[in-house]
Amino acid sequence: MNKRKFFIPIAVLLVLSGVFAIANNNHWLTPDHNKNELPDAKEELRKLYAIYNKQDTSLTINGIIRLYDRENKDALKEQTPFSYSKKGKRVFNQLGYLQTFFEDSLIVQLDTVNKYIAVSKITEGVQESVQNGLPFERFMQDTSTFKITATVSEKNKERALTVISELNPEIKSSVIYYDPVTYKIKKAEIEWWKEAPIYDKEAVSKKIWLTIMEYTYPAGMSNPESIKEIIVWKDGKPEPAKAYKDYQVHVTF
């Protein structure tokens, strides 16, 4: 299995949740709607984006990412807790033993199993998307030949936004489940092809991994460490702080 595929969803959740990352620079193909049908899929994504991508948002999300093998009777293969918090331009996310801090002009990645600290500069593009957020119109501008097909459904007072993207052929489909009143995301699912995309109808439901991300919203903000508690500067170079004195530091600038 490609481990990288299990880690991609945390990054996109964190801008937020599976579909946002594959929506950039693509043409949308949304089925026609009658007056009494559900809202337009792109407008639904716009509302979700507006809530989660505010520059001044203070937000904490916790949850579990589970990976299932559809070919093997939906056997649970991996389970990893995650957390994400944002306060102003300070961003923190954690996936299992891996922690990432975005603060000021730095990104610090902390590996608590291998005792490793990576320090890098935040590039202009990363800073804009992670710390400031991208304007929706720029995020969704139609400038490429790739297509996204999106549909909206609703059941038991829960709405689902399903997206299939040509830009990411390794992904069979992505679904965001959310409250249609508050637009709070409850869960996201991503189906990944194990190999190249399969078009044999009998194999479609089998040769895939299923990633399910369930979200909870704790009361109050979490208080993760800040970068200054992880590294200190000596002669212009970062070194591990006292609590991480046994860690190796790798600098990429």
C-alpha positions in Angstrom: 0.0 0.0 0.0 1.1 3.5 -0.7 1.4 5.1 2.7 1.4 8.6 1.2 -2.3 8.2 0.3 -3.2 7.8 3.9 -1.5 11.0 4.9 -2.8 13.2 2.0 -6.3 13.5 3.5 -5.0 15.2 6.7 -3.4 17.9 4.6 -6.6 18.5 2.7 -8.9 18.2 5.6 -6.9 20.9 6.9 -7.9 23.1 4.2 -10.5 21.5 4.6 -11.5 18.2 4.0 -10.8 16.1 1.0 -12.5 18.0 -1.7 -11.1 21.5 -1.3 -7.7 20.4 -2.5 -8.9 18.8 -5.7 -11.2 21.7 -6.5 -8.5 24.2 -7.5 -8.3 25.3 -11.1 -10.9 23.0 -12.6 -14.1 23.1 -14.5 -17.2 22.1 -12.7 -19.9 19.8 -14.3 -22.9 20.0 -12.0 -26.1 18.2 -13.1 -29.1 20.4 -13.9 -31.5 21.1 -11.0 -35.2 21.7 -10.8 -36.7 24.3 -8.5 -37.4 21.8 -5.7 -34.1 20.0 -5.9 -31.1 20.4 -3.6 -28.7 23.4 -3.9 -26.0 23.6 -6.5 -22.9 21.7 -5.5 -20.5 24.5 -6.2 -22.5 26.9 -4.0 -22.5 24.4 -1.2 -18.7 24.1 -1.4 -18.6 27.9 -1.4 -20.5 28.0 1.9 -18.3 25.3 3.5 -15.2 27.1 2.3 -16.4 30.4 3.7 -16.9 29.0 7.1 -13.6 27.1 7.4 -11.3 29.4 5.5 -11.9 32.7 7.3 -8.6 34.5 7.9 -9.6 35.4 11.5 -11.0 31.9 12.4 -10.1 30.3 15.7 -10.9 26.6 15.2 -10.0 23.3 16.8 -10.9 19.9 15.2 -10.1 16.5 16.5 -10.9 13.1 15.0 -9.9 9.7 13.8 -8.7 8.7 10.3 -9.5 5.1 9.5 -8.3 3.1 6.4 -10.4 0.2 5.1 -9.6 -2.5 2.5 -12.7 -2.8 0.3 -11.2 -5.9 -1.4 -10.8 -7.7 1.9 -14.4 -7.3 3.4 -13.7 -3.7 4.5 -11.0 -4.8 6.9 -9.7 -2.0 9.0 -6.0 -1.6 8.1 -5.0 1.6 9.9 -6.4 3.9 12.5 -4.8 7.2 13.4 -6.0 10.1 15.6 -5.5 13.7 14.3 -6.0 17.2 15.5 -6.0 20.6 13.9 -6.1 24.1 15.4 -5.9 27.5 13.9 -5.7 30.9 15.7 -5.1 33.8 13.4 -2.0 32.9 11.4 -0.8 30.3 13.8 -1.7 26.8 12.6 -1.0 23.4 14.1 -1.9 19.9 13.0 -1.1 16.4 14.3 -1.4 13.0 12.7 -0.4 10.3 15.2 3.2 11.0 16.3 3.8 13.6 13.6 3.2 17.3 14.5 3.4 20.3 12.2 3.6 24.0 13.3 3.1 27.0 11.1 4.1 30.1 12.9 5.4 33.5 11.7 7.8 32.6 8.8 8.6 29.0 9.9 7.3 25.5 9.5 8.5 23.1 12.2 7.8 19.4 11.9 8.1 17.3 15.0 8.5 13.5 14.9 8.2 12.2 18.4 8.9 8.5 17.5 12.1 9.1 15.5 13.1 12.1 17.6 13.5 14.4 14.6 12.8 18.1 14.1 12.6 19.6 10.6 12.8 23.3 10.2 12.0 25.2 7.0 10.8 28.6 5.8 7.2 29.2 4.8 7.2 30.0 1.1 4.9 32.7 -0.2 2.4 30.3 -1.7 2.2 28.1 1.4 1.9 31.1 3.7 -1.0 32.5 1.7 -3.0 29.2 1.5 -2.3 27.9 5.0 -2.2 31.1 7.1 -4.3 33.6 5.1 -6.6 31.4 3.1 -7.3 31.8 -0.6 -10.2 33.9 -2.0 -12.8 31.5 -3.2 -12.9 32.9 -6.7 -9.2 32.4 -7.2 -9.4 29.0 -5.6 -12.2 27.9 -8.0 -11.2 29.7 -11.2 -11.8 27.8 -14.4 -8.5 27.8 -16.1 -7.7 24.2 -17.0 -9.2 21.4 -19.0 -9.7 19.1 -16.0 -13.3 18.5 -15.0 -15.0 18.0 -11.6 -18.4 16.4 -11.4 -20.2 17.2 -8.2 -23.6 16.2 -6.7 -25.5 17.0 -3.5 -27.8 14.6 -1.7 -29.6 14.7 1.7 -30.8 12.0 4.1 -31.8 12.1 7.7 -31.0 15.8 8.1 -27.5 15.3 6.8 -26.2 16.5 3.5 -23.5 14.9 1.4 -21.4 16.6 -1.3 -19.9 14.0 -3.6 -17.0 14.9 -6.0 -15.3 13.1 -8.8 -12.2 14.8 -10.3 -10.2 14.1 -13.4 -7.3 16.0 -11.9 -6.8 13.2 -9.3 -7.5 9.9 -11.2 -6.1 7.9 -8.3 -9.1 9.0 -6.3 -12.4 7.3 -7.2 -14.6 9.7 -5.3 -14.7 12.1 -2.3 -17.7 12.8 -0.1 -18.2 15.5 2.6 -21.0 14.9 5.1 -22.2 18.1 6.8 -25.1 19.7 8.7 -27.2 21.6 6.1 -28.1 24.3 8.6 -24.8 25.1 10.3 -22.6 23.7 7.5 -20.4 22.0 10.1 -18.5 19.1 8.6 -19.2 15.8 10.3 -17.3 13.3 8.2 -15.4 12.9 5.0 -14.8 9.8 2.9 -12.2 9.3 0.1 -12.0 6.1 -2.0 -8.5 5.5 -3.6 -7.8 3.1 -6.4 -5.2 0.5 -5.2 -3.6 0.5 -8.7 -4.5 2.3 -11.9 -8.2 3.4 -12.2 -10.4 0.3 -12.9 -13.3 0.3 -15.3 -14.4 -3.3 -14.9 -17.8 -3.0 -13.3 -17.3 -6.2 -11.3 -14.1 -4.9 -9.8 -15.1 -1.3 -9.2 -16.2 -1.8 -5.6 -13.2 -4.0 -4.6 -9.9 -2.7 -5.8 -9.9 0.4 -3.6 -8.9 1.8 -0.2 -11.5 3.7 1.7 -10.4 6.5 4.0 -13.0 7.8 6.5 -12.3 10.9 8.6 -14.6 11.6 11.5 -14.5 15.1 13.0 -15.3 16.4 16.5 -15.2 20.0 17.7 -14.1 20.3 21.3 -15.2 23.2 23.4 -12.6 25.9 23.6 -9.3 26.2 21.8 -6.5 23.6 22.2 -3.1 25.0 23.3 -0.4 23.1 21.4 3.2 24.0 22.0 4.6 27.0 20.1 7.7 26.8 18.0 9.8 28.5 20.6 9.2 25.6 23.0 10.6 23.2 20.4 13.6 25.0 19.0 15.9 27.8 20.3 18.3 29.9 18.2 22.0 29.9 18.8 24.4 31.8 16.5 21.6 32.1 14.0 20.9 28.4 13.8 18.0 26.4 15.3 18.8 23.9 18.0 16.4 21.6 20.0 14.9 23.2 23.1 15.6 21.6 26.5 12.6 19.3 26.4 13.8 17.9 23.0 17.6 17.9 23.7 17.9 14.3 22.3 16.3 15.2 19.0 18.1 15.8 15.7 17.4 19.0 13.9 17.4 19.2 10.1 17.3 22.7 8.5 16.2 23.2 4.9 17.2 26.9 4.4 
